[in-house]
Amino acid sequence: MRYLPKSDAERRQMLDEIGARSLDDLFAHLPEPVRLNRALDIAPGRSEYEIVDYFNKLGAQCGNYPSFLGAGVYRHYRPVLCDVVVSRGEFLTSYTPYQAEIAQGSLTTIFEFQTMVCQLTGMDVANASMYDGSTAVPEAALMAMRVTGRERIVVARAVHPEYRAVLDTNARNREMSVVEFAYDASTGLSDLAALEAAMDNQTAAVIMQSPNFFGGVESVKAAAEIAHKHGALLVLVFTEAVSLGLLKPPCEADIVCGELQSFAISPSYGGPFAGVIATKEKFLRQMPGRLAGQTKDSNGNRAFCLTLSTREQHIRREKATSNICTNQALIALMATVFMTVYGKKGLRELATQNLSKAHYLGGQLARKFSAPYFNELVATPRRAAGLVNDELLGQGIVGGLDLGRFYPELSGSLLLCATEMSQRADMDKVAEAINRA
Amino acid sequence: MYPDNLRYTKEHEWVKVEGATGTIGITDHAQKELGDIVYVDLPKVGAVVETGKSLGSVESVKAVSEIYAPVSGEVLEINAMLSASPEKLNEDPHGEAWLVKVKLSSPDEINQLMSAADYRKHLGEA
C-alpha cells in the first residue's frame, strides 16, 4: 500500500472542490461527543537514525530468551533463504494472480505449496492457504456441513481452546450447533467413548487435533471410524506442522486443516500466520479458498492458473463456498520455501530433533498425562506454576503455559514445549525449577 | 429443436410429464449460453423442490447458473451419468442429459409453463 502525503495546498484544493470552508467544517455534521478536539498524541518527527536507535533500545529490553511456550505458536529456526525469497519484489508487491499470463511465478509457488501440503497431510488436494489455523477450523466445519447437509459439529476439548473459540464465534449467528467431548484425565487423549456418546445422525463433523493441545498424539483412525459410522466427516486439526515430518499422515481424516506457523513464519505477536485446508478429491467442490492448478498454455507448455474459481465469492456471490476471498500468499510462501529448504528427509530430521529434545525434558519430569507425545507435554510443578515461571524468567528463560487459563481443572499444570532450538542446559534449568519443592 | 412434448420456463428449464412423474432438464438455448459444462450440482433423492426455487446448479467454464424448479415435487431420481460426464448436457440437453425426475405434488402447475411454440417465441425465434 502506498502512502500518499497531502500538502496544505492540496487539502485546500480538495476542500474548495466540495465547498467546505475548513477541515472542521467537513466534519461539522459529526456529533460532538465522538469528535477528538485535539491533535493526535504523536511525538514530533524524528530522524531515521533516532527511530532506528529507539527500536534497537526497545528490542534490547525484550531480550532473546529461550522459550518453552508452545500451545499453537512454536519457536523454530527460520532459514535465511525464506526471507531472501519472500523479500523479492516480484512476490512482495504482487497482487492476486488472476492474470495467469503475468503471474506464473506466484502461481508456481502456490501450486508447489499445495503439492507439499498434500504430501504432508496425505490428502488429495490442498488450497492456496487460509488466514490461519484457527479460522481454518470453522471453514472446515462449514465444508463438512455442505457435504453432509447436517448442522451439528462435535469438537474435542483437547483442540486448541482459541481455535474452539473461533469456531464458536462462527457458529453463533448461523445454523451450526457445536458440542464438545471430553479428554481422558489419565492419558490426556480425546475420550473416544465420550465421542461415541456425543454422536448422532445429525452430526456433520468430528473435529479433533493431533498432536492435541496437551501434545498427545491422537488415534486418527479410531476417531475416523466413529465419525464415519455415523455418516459424519472427520476434521483433523494440527497446530504444530513439524509433527507431520514424523507422524503418519492423517489420511483417514476427510479434511485436514491447520497452522503453518512452525514453517519459518515468525511469531510476530501472533500473526500474520498461514493456515491451510486439505481434503479428499471427492470433496473438492465444497472446499473454501483459492486453488492453483496445472494446465497447458496455447503452445502446449506446462503452465499454472487459478482454477475452480466458480466456488469463490467474486463469481458465486452469496452462494460461494466461503467468504474467505483472499489467502496468505506471501506468508504461505515462507512455508513453501521452508519445506523446500528442508525437504522430506530434512523435515524428518527436524521432527526427530524436536521429539528427542522434548522427550529429554519430559524424561526429567513427572508427566501429567500418559499418552505418547511429540514436542509438547504437561507437567505439574510442586510449587505454584506462576512462581516457577517467574523464577525461570529471572534466569532469562520463558517457562510454560499455565493450563488453568483455559482448563480450570488443570490449574497449576504447565504445558511445555521443546524444539530443535531448546538447549540442554536450559531444559535442565526448567526441569529443576519444576521438580524443586 | 424444441420438442413439443416438453414444457418450458423463461429461465430455460424444461419438464416432461409422464403420469405423476416430471423429468426436468435445461434447454438447448441454456447449454449454448453456458458453453462447455464441467459440473452439475443436483439435489439428493428424497429432497423436496419447489417451483421457482433453486434445485441445483450447472457450472460451465465461464459461469455457474442456478437451475430453478419448473414444477414442485419430491426428487425420485437424479441423472447419475452427469457426475462423470457433465459434457452430455452440451450434447443432448433435451434427452439423455435430463437432470432430475420428481414426483409431481401439484400437476396443474404444468399449465403455467410455456409450450414449445411459446418458448421459441420467447427466444425470439418464432
Interface residues (C-beta under 8 A of the other chain):
Chain A: G149 R285 T310 I315 R316 K319
Chain B: Y39 D41 K44 S57 E59 A63 V64 E66
